[in-house]
Amino acid sequence: MKDSDWNILYELHKNPNMTKVAALLYTTQPALTKRIHAMEEEFQVKILLRTPKGLSFTPEGDCLAERAGMYLQFMEEIRQELSALRASKQTVITIGSSYTFSKYTLTDLLLKYRNQHPQVTFQVINEPSNLLFRRVLDGTVDVGFVRGDYEGAVYQKRIAQNQAFLVTREPVDLDDLPSMQRIGYSTNEQTRRLFADWWQDRFGTDIPEEMSVGYIDFAWQVIHRGDGYTCCFLPHGFENELHLTLTPMTCRNGTPVTRNTWFVYPRSKQLNDELLDFIHFIEEEMPDNRKEPALSPLKEQ
């Protein structure tokens, strides 16, 4: 007796019409008749009778059709229970990540991990790194990818270090920057302070007010269409599709302006096996002190 045979009995008992049931079950009437004969031989009973009014179930057929309904309901309950068990074993890892790290690096990491661990899902929260670091400390995210250096009760591993760039549409003389419009975007306080310190070192004044445009992508678009500039740490995987001019930012003594990216997770939180496995995966995929590779294609000054 095949599982599909129970479905045949159930549907025929509801609607004793071979043609309609064959169409409903995506089979042919001869194939349906063949299965009925096989069931009759297996149970040594007559299941259906052909009468002038159409098909009619024998008492034995009625009994089997009733059992068919019970069997199909039983199988559906099993499927639902197994589905619930699978859902209960689903692990959700909450990740805090800066916007640019999520866009250019994190997505590929999570897809690779999910291919190996389909029972794990992720919730990603994008906020400035200073806020994300607080979330790691208070436990509202399991792990974080933060830009800049912070202190707190966390385990941390440096996974990247990249340099700041001055981004303009065309090459510019640095002495002309004070007369140009500075384009700002959403970032963390530590990054703003790095740029303010660079400006103070270069020009001896406070950094000028900015025109804020939201995410960094919009800043690049505004610069492409206008004459402003922005300071930013370009992410790994950045492609200069707008053909902007990228000038590495250095202090007067020649020291490059750099920023670290850290993978962090709290010391105080009890870590389950799934989270420990994910942490090990990240540490293997992104070794200590790894510098982000060269950007391409560039139009560097």
Disulfide bonds with the S-S distance in Angstrom:
none
